Amino acid sequence: MRIEEYEQQVAGGTIMRPDVDMLKHCILGMNEEAGECAGIVKKSEYAGGALNLERLDEEAGDLLWYVTRFCIERGYTLADLALLNLRKLAKRHPTKYTLPEGA
């Protein structure tokens, strides 16, 4: 699947009450899902046992959904967000990151 197809499904599949501030919902959701990922690692580290990679994948997928929806709310794509991040990284660490030609 191409990431653009995923973005289209996220954009078309969201059902929320009309009074919900979707940008805030996405920010809170990103934090919630990142926290769930951290909880999975914490349980493995401190309660013992193997890291549950399947659950970690599921929660990371939920995090991707919120990041994708955040981008949609901001009016750009995941590729746009990646480029914004790469610009910041290239400015901060010019020997490690370079921008694609024409970016």
CNS distance restraints for C-alpha pairs under 8 A (distance, minus, plus):
assign (resid   1 and name CA) (resid   5 and name CA) 6.71 0.50 0.50
assign (resid   1 and name CA) (resid   6 and name CA) 7.49 0.50 0.50
assign (resid   2 and name CA) (resid   6 and name CA) 6.85 0.50 0.50
assign (resid   3 and name CA) (resid   7 and name CA) 6.25 0.50 0.50
assign (resid   4 and name CA) (resid   8 and name CA) 6.24 0.50 0.50
assign (resid   5 and name CA) (resid   9 and name CA) 6.34 0.50 0.50
assign (resid   6 and name CA) (resid  10 and name CA) 6.21 0.50 0.50
assign (resid   7 and name CA) (resid  11 and name CA) 6.08 0.50 0.50
assign (resid   7 and name CA) (resid  68 and name CA) 6.44 0.50 0.50
assign (resid   7 and name CA) (resid  69 and name CA) 7.89 0.50 0.50
assign (resid   7 and name CA) (resid  77 and name CA) 7.66 0.50 0.50
assign (resid   8 and name CA) (resid  12 and name CA) 6.09 0.50 0.50
assign (resid   9 and name CA) (resid  13 and name CA) 5.65 0.50 0.50
assign (resid  10 and name CA) (resid  14 and name CA) 6.29 0.50 0.50
assign (resid  10 and name CA) (resid  65 and name CA) 6.95 0.50 0.50
assign (resid  10 and name CA) (resid  68 and name CA) 7.23 0.50 0.50
assign (resid  10 and name CA) (resid  69 and name CA) 6.59 0.50 0.50
assign (resid  11 and name CA) (resid  69 and name CA) 6.83 0.50 0.50
assign (resid  11 and name CA) (resid  72 and name CA) 6.93 0.50 0.50
assign (resid  16 and name CA) (resid  20 and name CA) 6.71 0.50 0.50
assign (resid  20 and name CA) (resid  25 and name CA) 7.40 0.50 0.50
assign (resid  21 and name CA) (resid  25 and name CA) 6.20 0.50 0.50
assign (resid  22 and name CA) (resid  26 and name CA) 6.05 0.50 0.50
assign (resid  22 and name CA) (resid  70 and name CA) 7.87 0.50 0.50
assign (resid  22 and name CA) (resid  73 and name CA) 7.15 0.50 0.50
assign (resid  23 and name CA) (resid  27 and name CA) 6.35 0.50 0.50
assign (resid  23 and name CA) (resid  70 and name CA) 6.04 0.50 0.50
assign (resid  23 and name CA) (resid  73 and name CA) 6.21 0.50 0.50
assign (resid  23 and name CA) (resid  74 and name CA) 7.92 0.50 0.50
assign (resid  24 and name CA) (resid  28 and name CA) 6.15 0.50 0.50
assign (resid  25 and name CA) (resid  29 and name CA) 5.95 0.50 0.50
assign (resid  26 and name CA) (resid  30 and name CA) 6.01 0.50 0.50
assign (resid  26 and name CA) (resid  66 and name CA) 5.16 0.50 0.50
assign (resid  26 and name CA) (resid  67 and name CA) 7.04 0.50 0.50
assign (resid  26 and name CA) (resid  69 and name CA) 6.71 0.50 0.50
assign (resid  26 and name CA) (resid  70 and name CA) 5.60 0.50 0.50
assign (resid  27 and name CA) (resid  31 and name CA) 6.44 0.50 0.50
assign (resid  27 and name CA) (resid  66 and name CA) 7.50 0.50 0.50
assign (resid  27 and name CA) (resid  70 and name CA) 7.36 0.50 0.50
assign (resid  28 and name CA) (resid  32 and name CA) 6.16 0.50 0.50
assign (resid  29 and name CA) (resid  33 and name CA) 6.11 0.50 0.50
assign (resid  29 and name CA) (resid  63 and name CA) 7.41 0.50 0.50
assign (resid  29 and name CA) (resid  66 and name CA) 6.17 0.50 0.50
assign (resid  30 and name CA) (resid  34 and name CA) 6.07 0.50 0.50
assign (resid  30 and name CA) (resid  63 and name CA) 5.43 0.50 0.50
assign (resid  30 and name CA) (resid  66 and name CA) 5.65 0.50 0.50
assign (resid  30 and name CA) (resid  67 and name CA) 6.74 0.50 0.50
assign (resid  31 and name CA) (resid  35 and name CA) 6.02 0.50 0.50
assign (resid  32 and name CA) (resid  36 and name CA) 6.30 0.50 0.50
assign (resid  33 and name CA) (resid  37 and name CA) 6.33 0.50 0.50
assign (resid  33 and name CA) (resid  59 and name CA) 5.91 0.50 0.50
assign (resid  33 and name CA) (resid  60 and name CA) 7.11 0.50 0.50
assign (resid  33 and name CA) (resid  62 and name CA) 6.48 0.50 0.50
assign (resid  33 and name CA) (resid  63 and name CA) 5.37 0.50 0.50
assign (resid  34 and name CA) (resid  38 and name CA) 6.27 0.50 0.50
assign (resid  34 and name CA) (resid  59 and name CA) 7.63 0.50 0.50
assign (resid  34 and name CA) (resid  60 and name CA) 7.47 0.50 0.50
assign (resid  34 and name CA) (resid  63 and name CA) 6.68 0.50 0.50
assign (resid  35 and name CA) (resid  39 and name CA) 6.08 0.50 0.50
assign (resid  36 and name CA) (resid  40 and name CA) 6.31 0.50 0.50
assign (resid  36 and name CA) (resid  59 and name CA) 6.70 0.50 0.50
assign (resid  37 and name CA) (resid  41 and name CA) 6.54 0.50 0.50
assign (resid  37 and name CA) (resid  56 and name CA) 5.75 0.50 0.50
assign (resid  37 and name CA) (resid  59 and name CA) 6.10 0.50 0.50
assign (resid  37 and name CA) (resid  60 and name CA) 6.97 0.50 0.50
assign (resid  38 and name CA) (resid  42 and name CA) 6.04 0.50 0.50
assign (resid  39 and name CA) (resid  43 and name CA) 6.07 0.50 0.50
assign (resid  40 and name CA) (resid  44 and name CA) 6.41 0.50 0.50
assign (resid  40 and name CA) (resid  51 and name CA) 7.24 0.50 0.50
assign (resid  40 and name CA) (resid  52 and name CA) 6.93 0.50 0.50
assign (resid  40 and name CA) (resid  55 and name CA) 7.61 0.50 0.50
assign (resid  40 and name CA) (resid  56 and name CA) 6.73 0.50 0.50
assign (resid  41 and name CA) (resid  45 and name CA) 6.13 0.50 0.50
assign (resid  41 and name CA) (resid  51 and name CA) 6.43 0.50 0.50
assign (resid  41 and name CA) (resid  52 and name CA) 8.00 0.50 0.50
assign (resid  42 and name CA) (resid  46 and name CA) 5.87 0.50 0.50
assign (resid  42 and name CA) (resid  47 and name CA) 7.64 0.50 0.50
assign (resid  43 and name CA) (resid  47 and name CA) 5.06 0.50 0.50
assign (resid  43 and name CA) (resid  48 and name CA) 6.86 0.50 0.50
assign (resid  44 and name CA) (resid  48 and name CA) 5.10 0.50 0.50
assign (resid  44 and name CA) (resid  49 and name CA) 5.39 0.50 0.50
assign (resid  44 and name CA) (resid  50 and name CA) 5.87 0.50 0.50
assign (resid  44 and name CA) (resid  51 and name CA) 5.15 0.50 0.50
assign (resid  44 and name CA) (resid  52 and name CA) 7.56 0.50 0.50
assign (resid  45 and name CA) (resid  49 and name CA) 7.59 0.50 0.50
assign (resid  45 and name CA) (resid  51 and name CA) 7.93 0.50 0.50
assign (resid  52 and name CA) (resid  56 and name CA) 6.28 0.50 0.50
assign (resid  53 and name CA) (resid  57 and name CA) 6.00 0.50 0.50
assign (resid  54 and name CA) (resid  58 and name CA) 6.34 0.50 0.50
assign (resid  55 and name CA) (resid  59 and name CA) 6.23 0.50 0.50
assign (resid  56 and name CA) (resid  60 and name CA) 6.03 0.50 0.50
assign (resid  57 and name CA) (resid  61 and name CA) 6.08 0.50 0.50
assign (resid  58 and name CA) (resid  62 and name CA) 6.42 0.50 0.50
assign (resid  59 and name CA) (resid  63 and name CA) 6.22 0.50 0.50
assign (resid  60 and name CA) (resid  64 and name CA) 6.20 0.50 0.50
assign (resid  61 and name CA) (resid  65 and name CA) 6.35 0.50 0.50
assign (resid  62 and name CA) (resid  66 and name CA) 6.54 0.50 0.50
assign (resid  63 and name CA) (resid  67 and name CA) 6.24 0.50 0.50
assign (resid  64 and name CA) (resid  68 and name CA) 5.94 0.50 0.50
assign (resid  65 and name CA) (resid  69 and name CA) 6.10 0.50 0.50
assign (resid  66 and name CA) (resid  70 and name CA) 5.96 0.50 0.50
assign (resid  67 and name CA) (resid  71 and name CA) 6.28 0.50 0.50
assign (resid  67 and name CA) (resid  78 and name CA) 7.98 0.50 0.50
assign (resid  68 and name CA) (resid  72 and name CA) 6.35 0.50 0.50
assign (resid  68 and name CA) (resid  77 and name CA) 7.42 0.50 0.50
assign (resid  68 and name CA) (resid  78 and name CA) 6.29 0.50 0.50
assign (resid  69 and name CA) (resid  73 and name CA) 6.20 0.50 0.50
assign (resid  70 and name CA) (resid  74 and name CA) 6.25 0.50 0.50
assign (resid  71 and name CA) (resid  75 and name CA) 6.12 0.50 0.50
assign (resid  71 and name CA) (resid  76 and name CA) 5.24 0.50 0.50
assign (resid  71 and name CA) (resid  77 and name CA) 5.61 0.50 0.50
assign (resid  71 and name CA) (resid  78 and name CA) 6.38 0.50 0.50
assign (resid  71 and name CA) (resid  81 and name CA) 7.16 0.50 0.50
assign (resid  72 and name CA) (resid  76 and name CA) 5.71 0.50 0.50
assign (resid  72 and name CA) (resid  77 and name CA) 6.50 0.50 0.50
assign (resid  76 and name CA) (resid  80 and name CA) 5.91 0.50 0.50
assign (resid  76 and name CA) (resid  81 and name CA) 7.21 0.50 0.50
assign (resid  77 and name CA) (resid  81 and name CA) 6.38 0.50 0.50
assign (resid  78 and name CA) (resid  82 and name CA) 6.11 0.50 0.50
assign (resid  79 and name CA) (resid  83 and name CA) 6.22 0.50 0.50
assign (resid  80 and name CA) (resid  84 and name CA) 6.23 0.50 0.50
assign (resid  81 and name CA) (resid  85 and name CA) 6.20 0.50 0.50
assign (resid  82 and name CA) (resid  86 and name CA) 6.08 0.50 0.50
assign (resid  83 and name CA) (resid  87 and name CA) 6.08 0.50 0.50
assign (resid  83 and name CA) (resid  99 and name CA) 7.89 0.50 0.50
assign (resid  83 and name CA) (resid 103 and name CA) 7.83 0.50 0.50
assign (resid  84 and name CA) (resid  88 and name CA) 6.47 0.50 0.50
assign (resid  85 and name CA) (resid  89 and name CA) 6.18 0.50 0.50
assign (resid  86 and name CA) (resid  90 and name CA) 5.90 0.50 0.50
assign (resid  86 and name CA) (resid  97 and name CA) 7.07 0.50 0.50
assign (resid  86 and name CA) (resid  98 and name CA) 7.53 0.50 0.50
assign (resid  86 and name CA) (resid  99 and name CA) 6.68 0.50 0.50
assign (resid  87 and name CA) (resid  91 and name CA) 6.18 0.50 0.50
assign (resid  87 and name CA) (resid  99 and name CA) 6.61 0.50 0.50
assign (resid  88 and name CA) (resid  92 and name CA) 6.23 0.50 0.50
assign (resid  89 and name CA) (resid  93 and name CA) 5.68 0.50 0.50
assign (resid  89 and name CA) (resid  94 and name CA) 7.45 0.50 0.50
assign (resid  89 and name CA) (resid  97 and name CA) 6.31 0.50 0.50
assign (resid  90 and name CA) (resid  94 and name CA) 4.62 0.50 0.50
assign (resid  90 and name CA) (resid  95 and name CA) 7.66 0.50 0.50
assign (resid  90 and name CA) (resid  96 and name CA) 7.11 0.50 0.50
assign (resid  90 and name CA) (resid  97 and name CA) 4.64 0.50 0.50
assign (resid  90 and name CA) (resid  98 and name CA) 5.53 0.50 0.50
assign (resid  90 and name CA) (resid  99 and name CA) 6.90 0.50 0.50
assign (resid  93 and name CA) (resid  97 and name CA) 6.23 0.50 0.50
assign (resid  94 and name CA) (resid  98 and name CA) 6.65 0.50 0.50
assign (resid  99 and name CA) (resid 103 and name CA) 6.15 0.50 0.50
